[in-house]
Amino acid sequence: MTASMTDPTVVSIVIPAFNQLQYCEQCVKSIILNTRYPYRLILVDNGSTDGVGEYFDSVQGATVIHAGENKGFAGGVNLGMREAEGHVLLLNSDTLVPAGWLDAMVHALESDDRIGLVGPMSNCVSGPQEIADLHFTALSDIDAYFHERQRTHAGRRVDVARLVGFCLLIRDATVAQVGHFDEAFGIGNFEDDDYCLRAMRAGWRLCIAEDCFVFHYGSRTFVDMGITGEKWDAQIAKNEQLFMAKNAAKPEERNDAVQQARQRNREAQQALQGDRLDDALRALEEGIQLAPAFALNYNDLGVVLWQLGEQDRAFDCFKAAVERDRGMAAACENLRDAAEALGRRAEVERLLS
C-alpha cells in the first residue's frame, strides 16, 4: 500500500540500483506483495544500462529518480532521501522482504524515542545481524521463517555500534539531525559505518530488531561491476582507511558490547526513577559483565550500593570506575567522598592525584 503524501506515519523506502534488473524486479514485487504499513517507494536508477530505469518507470505510484551515472550507494540514497518524508528505509535492490517486515521494523524503531536506527536479521550480512546457514527455495519459505522468528524473538532488541545499510530504517528526527550519507566513500563500503557513528555521537541508539528478518542475496551490484576478489579487498581497505582518518573512532565507539552496556545503564536509570533498586542493581551488574572495561556502570552501581548501606562494596565500585576512566569527574568525586567517609583516603591518594 502506497501512503498519501500527507500521511504522518509514512515510511519512505529508498532503493538505489545499478543494473541487476532481475533482482530489482523481485525486490519491488516482494515489497508490493508483503508491505501493509503505509509507505512511499522511491526508486533511484544509478545509471543502469540493462532496463532497470525503464522498469522503475513502470512501477505504479513510485517516485523514480534517474541519476544518469553510477553515484554509488551513498550518492544514490542521498538522491532518494532528498525526496523522502517520514522515516527513511534504505533497501538494497537484491533483497526480498517477507509479509509484515516493515511493521516489525517500525515497531522496533518506535519502541524507544532514543532509537534512531534499526536493522533486521538476515542470511547475508556482516556482524551480529547475520544468521548463518539458512537456505530458502521460495518467498513462502522466507515468510514462514520470518513469522516463526517473530514468535520466538518477539520484542527483542540488541544495541550495537554498527548496522549494515542493506536494510536500514532511520527515524525522521535522526535524518533531520544527522543529515545524509558521505559521498566521499564513492562506490560503496563504510558509508553506513560512518553514518552509524555520526548518529551514535549525536545520542541515538542503534538497534537490531531480532524479531525481523529480510532476505539478502548479497553484493549483486559489486559483482555486476566486477568488484570481486582482490578488487573487493582493495575497495574495503581504501574505505576503511578513509573512515578511520575521518572519524578517529575510539574503540568503545566500535564495540557492540559497550553499546549493550550503555543500554543496561539506561534501564537502570529508569528502574531507579521507579524506586526499583533490585532491577537497577541487576541491570548494572549485567552491564559490567557485558563490558568490563566500561566505567560508567561501576560508578552507578556504587551509587546504588551506597544508598543500600553497602559502603565497602560501593567504595570498590567507585575505585574500579576511576581505574578505568580517570577523566570521569563523577566517579572521582564519589571515590573521594567515599574514601573520606570510610577513612580510606590513603588507599586512593595516588589514583586521585
ABEGO torsion letter per residue (X at the ends): XBBBAABAABBBBBBBBBEGAAAAAAAAAAAAAABABBBBBBBBBBGBAAGAAAAAAABBGBBBBBAGBBAEAAAAAAAAAAABBEBBBBBBAABBBBBGAAAAAAAAAAABAABABBBBBBABBBEAABBBGBBBABAAAAAAAAAAAAAAABGBBBBBABBBAABBBBBAAAAAAAEBBBAAAEAEEGAAAAAAAAAAAAGBBBBBBAABBBBBAEGAAAAAAGBBEAAAAAAAAAAAAAAAAAAGBBAAAABAAAAAAAAAAAAAAAAAAAGBAAAAAAAAAAAAAABAABAAAAAAAAAAAAAAGBAAAAAAAAAAAAAABAABAAAAAAAAAAAAAAGAAAAAAAAAX
